[in-house]
Amino acid sequence: MVETYSKEVVKEFALQRLRLTPSTLGKNKNDVPSVVRAIGGLQDGGHKIELFNRFENFKPEWFDYWYENYALIDGHVLRGALRIVNVDEYPYFFMATRSVARRRAAYQKCPLSFK
């Protein structure tokens, strides 16, 4: 039997998963790594804005604390962007992005007629 869900239930699930509902917002400095893990990393450059939206009263020094103490690390993604992820997740992040990069290279090879 196929399960069906209403649009509202799916929307609520997605918002909770992204830590954007009042009950899932981070509360203090100790929540920074779990929020980063839950949302799959932060885009470098806008990372403090992303965290500001996912905490009740975010302070930028909370992120700085975890970054300076090597709990969070920059990882390259496709197209040269940087993604900030938890250190313990970096090996999996690296393998996943390399796998995608290899598949993209195979799909986007230049046809021989253009060489």
Backbone bond lengths (Angstrom), bond angles and torsions (degrees), N, CA, C in turn:
res aa  C-N    CA-C-N  psi(-1)  N-CA   C-N-CA  omega(-1)  CA-C   N-CA-C  phi
1 M - - - 1.446 - - 1.533 109.12 -
2 V 1.287 116.21 135.90 1.459 122.90 -179.34 1.526 109.40 -85.35
3 E 1.326 114.90 131.25 1.466 119.23 176.40 1.517 109.00 -88.73
4 T 1.306 116.10 140.70 1.461 120.70 176.52 1.523 109.00 -124.23
5 Y 1.317 114.75 147.71 1.455 121.08 -179.56 1.517 108.88 -130.55
6 S 1.310 115.13 146.40 1.456 119.05 178.57 1.524 109.93 -73.18
7 K 1.311 114.66 160.15 1.458 121.05 179.32 1.532 110.29 -59.63
8 E 1.307 117.40 -37.62 1.463 121.68 -179.02 1.525 111.65 -66.45
9 V 1.335 117.35 -39.63 1.469 121.33 179.22 1.524 110.07 -66.02
10 V 1.309 116.90 -43.12 1.470 120.76 178.99 1.526 110.43 -64.71
11 K 1.318 116.94 -42.64 1.465 121.48 178.90 1.528 110.35 -61.80
12 E 1.319 117.95 -44.58 1.461 121.71 179.11 1.531 111.24 -63.16
13 F 1.336 116.44 -41.02 1.463 120.62 177.63 1.524 110.63 -60.86
14 A 1.330 116.85 -46.41 1.466 120.87 -179.22 1.528 111.28 -63.84
15 L 1.311 117.69 -43.13 1.462 121.05 179.52 1.525 111.81 -64.64
16 Q 1.329 116.69 -38.26 1.464 119.71 177.23 1.519 110.59 -67.35
17 R 1.307 116.62 -43.55 1.462 121.28 -179.14 1.534 111.39 -62.18
18 L 1.323 116.69 -34.84 1.463 121.73 178.48 1.530 112.82 -85.41
19 R 1.333 115.86 4.61 1.469 122.81 178.07 1.527 111.72 61.04
20 L 1.332 116.48 45.34 1.461 121.60 -178.19 1.522 113.76 -114.84
21 T 1.320 118.32 8.66 1.470 120.75 177.42 1.524 108.28 -103.25
22 P 1.320 118.10 154.08 1.472 119.96 -179.22 1.530 113.59 -53.91
23 S 1.316 118.13 -35.68 1.469 120.14 -177.79 1.527 113.00 -77.02
24 T 1.340 118.29 -17.03 1.469 120.58 -177.61 1.527 113.23 -107.72
25 L 1.318 117.92 -0.45 1.461 120.40 179.67 1.523 110.91 -64.43
26 G 1.345 116.23 146.60 1.453 120.51 174.58 1.511 110.35 -67.80
27 K 1.317 115.77 152.75 1.468 120.07 -176.04 1.530 113.33 -109.82
28 N 1.354 117.22 -34.37 1.462 119.31 -174.59 1.525 110.51 -151.36
29 K 1.332 116.24 -175.95 1.459 123.07 -176.68 1.533 112.12 -56.56
30 N 1.315 117.65 -34.99 1.461 121.04 -177.50 1.520 113.43 -68.38
31 D 1.317 117.95 -15.83 1.467 121.86 -179.61 1.528 113.41 -85.04
32 V 1.331 118.15 -11.25 1.469 120.60 -175.32 1.531 112.17 -56.23
33 P 1.341 120.86 -52.52 1.472 119.00 -179.37 1.523 113.87 -60.25
34 S 1.326 117.91 -38.21 1.468 119.41 -179.05 1.525 111.58 -70.38
35 V 1.330 117.45 -33.59 1.466 120.38 176.66 1.528 109.62 -68.06
36 V 1.330 117.36 -44.69 1.470 120.91 178.74 1.527 110.05 -59.92
37 R 1.331 117.33 -42.88 1.463 121.66 178.97 1.535 110.75 -63.90
38 A 1.312 116.84 -43.18 1.468 121.16 -176.33 1.520 112.71 -64.38
39 I 1.325 117.23 -35.50 1.466 119.47 -176.89 1.522 112.46 -96.04
40 G 1.332 117.46 3.05 1.454 120.57 174.55 1.509 114.53 80.01
41 G 1.314 116.82 25.35 1.452 120.55 178.07 1.518 112.32 101.89
42 L 1.319 114.46 171.16 1.463 121.79 -177.32 1.519 109.81 -121.98
43 Q 1.305 117.29 144.33 1.462 121.18 175.09 1.518 108.58 -77.83
44 D 1.329 117.59 121.99 1.459 121.22 -179.62 1.520 109.55 -60.67
45 G 1.298 116.02 136.06 1.456 122.22 -178.48 1.509 111.53 107.20
46 G 1.306 117.16 -43.15 1.460 121.24 178.30 1.510 111.79 -112.79
47 H 1.324 116.18 16.31 1.458 120.63 -172.77 1.527 113.64 -64.01
48 K 1.313 118.33 -37.27 1.466 119.33 -179.10 1.527 111.26 -72.42
49 I 1.313 117.00 -31.16 1.469 120.22 175.34 1.525 109.79 -68.27
50 E 1.347 116.83 -41.74 1.461 120.13 177.18 1.520 110.81 -59.16
51 L 1.329 116.92 -42.50 1.460 120.18 179.51 1.521 111.73 -70.94
52 F 1.327 116.95 -37.27 1.464 120.68 178.50 1.532 110.59 -55.84
53 N 1.329 116.74 -37.40 1.456 121.32 -179.32 1.524 113.50 -76.57
54 R 1.329 117.16 -11.73 1.463 120.80 -174.80 1.530 113.21 -114.61
55 F 1.321 116.18 13.67 1.466 122.17 177.72 1.513 109.74 -131.83
56 E 1.320 114.87 154.50 1.463 118.99 176.48 1.525 110.92 -67.22
57 N 1.321 117.32 -49.51 1.469 122.04 -179.34 1.519 109.02 -140.70
58 F 1.321 116.40 71.39 1.458 120.92 -175.20 1.520 111.95 -68.50
59 K 1.337 115.27 138.58 1.457 122.13 174.37 1.528 107.62 -118.78
60 P 1.337 118.89 127.72 1.465 121.99 -176.67 1.528 114.09 -53.95
61 E 1.328 117.68 -30.41 1.472 119.49 179.99 1.534 112.46 -66.63
62 W 1.330 117.99 -18.63 1.466 120.08 175.52 1.526 109.65 -64.28
63 F 1.332 116.04 -46.47 1.463 119.19 177.22 1.525 110.15 -62.79
64 D 1.327 117.01 -46.29 1.463 121.44 -178.82 1.518 111.51 -56.13
65 Y 1.319 117.37 -40.03 1.463 121.56 179.63 1.529 110.76 -58.47
66 W 1.320 117.14 -50.32 1.461 120.63 -177.09 1.529 111.59 -70.15
67 Y 1.316 117.39 -35.91 1.464 121.24 179.42 1.532 110.64 -68.96
68 E 1.307 116.61 -44.36 1.464 120.84 -179.35 1.527 112.57 -70.21
69 N 1.326 117.44 -23.17 1.468 121.57 178.33 1.530 112.06 -98.22
70 Y 1.327 116.61 18.12 1.469 124.17 171.64 1.526 114.58 60.49
71 A 1.311 116.94 33.04 1.462 119.86 172.15 1.523 109.60 -91.82
72 L 1.335 116.86 -22.45 1.461 123.26 177.51 1.521 108.09 -121.20
73 I 1.333 116.53 146.26 1.466 120.83 -175.67 1.525 109.50 -141.88
74 D 1.337 116.01 150.49 1.464 121.55 175.27 1.515 109.30 -81.43
75 G 1.311 116.69 136.75 1.455 121.70 174.76 1.513 109.71 -131.20
76 H 1.325 116.63 136.49 1.466 120.73 178.95 1.520 110.24 -73.26
77 V 1.305 115.52 140.70 1.457 121.42 172.98 1.520 107.66 -120.51
78 L 1.294 116.13 -178.17 1.455 120.04 -179.68 1.528 110.72 -60.06
79 R 1.294 115.63 152.28 1.460 123.75 179.85 1.523 113.53 66.17
80 G 1.340 118.16 21.93 1.454 121.98 172.83 1.518 116.70 76.33
81 A 1.308 119.16 6.70 1.457 121.26 178.85 1.529 109.50 -76.90
82 L 1.312 115.85 162.03 1.456 121.38 175.50 1.511 109.23 -111.51
83 R 1.315 115.59 139.39 1.457 122.52 177.46 1.517 107.21 -123.71
84 I 1.304 118.24 131.59 1.456 122.91 179.69 1.525 107.98 -93.74
85 V 1.324 116.20 122.35 1.462 121.98 -178.61 1.522 109.41 -131.12
86 N 1.331 115.73 167.33 1.453 121.04 175.60 1.525 108.99 -68.84
87 V 1.316 116.76 142.04 1.460 121.77 -177.02 1.528 111.16 -57.05
88 D 1.311 118.16 -42.79 1.470 120.38 -177.61 1.526 112.68 -69.03
89 E 1.315 118.19 -16.61 1.460 121.23 177.72 1.526 112.90 -96.89
90 Y 1.329 117.42 -8.64 1.460 120.26 -174.50 1.523 114.06 -58.47
91 P 1.333 121.19 -42.74 1.475 118.82 179.31 1.529 112.87 -57.97
92 Y 1.323 117.32 -38.85 1.470 121.17 179.28 1.526 110.47 -70.92
93 F 1.318 116.11 -39.65 1.456 121.98 177.31 1.526 109.52 -61.61
94 F 1.329 116.76 -45.41 1.456 121.90 -179.87 1.524 110.81 -61.60
95 M 1.337 117.17 -47.22 1.472 120.53 179.64 1.524 111.13 -61.36
96 A 1.321 116.99 -41.79 1.466 120.75 -178.58 1.524 111.47 -65.34
97 T 1.340 117.36 -44.36 1.469 119.04 -178.84 1.522 111.13 -69.15
98 R 1.319 118.52 -35.48 1.466 121.10 177.25 1.524 110.78 -67.19
99 S 1.311 116.83 -38.57 1.456 120.64 178.35 1.528 110.46 -62.82
100 V 1.317 116.85 -44.20 1.465 121.29 178.47 1.518 110.06 -64.83
101 A 1.338 117.34 -41.45 1.461 120.79 -179.70 1.527 111.01 -62.60
102 R 1.321 117.76 -41.07 1.466 120.47 178.79 1.528 111.03 -65.24
103 R 1.319 117.23 -41.55 1.470 119.95 179.12 1.517 110.73 -65.73
104 R 1.327 117.35 -41.12 1.469 120.24 179.50 1.516 110.69 -63.19
105 A 1.325 116.98 -40.64 1.466 120.55 179.97 1.522 110.42 -62.44
106 A 1.321 116.93 -38.01 1.462 120.19 179.67 1.528 110.77 -68.62
107 Y 1.327 117.55 -37.33 1.459 121.13 -178.52 1.520 112.47 -77.79
108 Q 1.318 117.29 -27.31 1.452 120.36 -173.11 1.525 112.89 -107.87
109 K 1.300 118.10 25.13 1.463 120.52 177.77 1.517 109.62 -65.73
110 C 1.273 114.95 143.52 1.462 121.52 179.18 1.530 109.43 -71.92
111 P 1.314 118.76 129.33 1.483 120.53 177.82 1.536 110.49 -60.50
112 L 1.313 116.17 148.62 1.462 120.77 -178.99 1.519 112.42 -57.06
113 S 1.319 118.06 -31.92 1.472 120.99 -177.63 1.533 111.44 -66.35
114 F 1.336 118.73 -19.34 1.461 121.73 -178.95 1.516 112.22 -93.52
115 K 1.331 118.41 -8.53 1.471 120.85 -176.24 1.489 112.18 -79.58
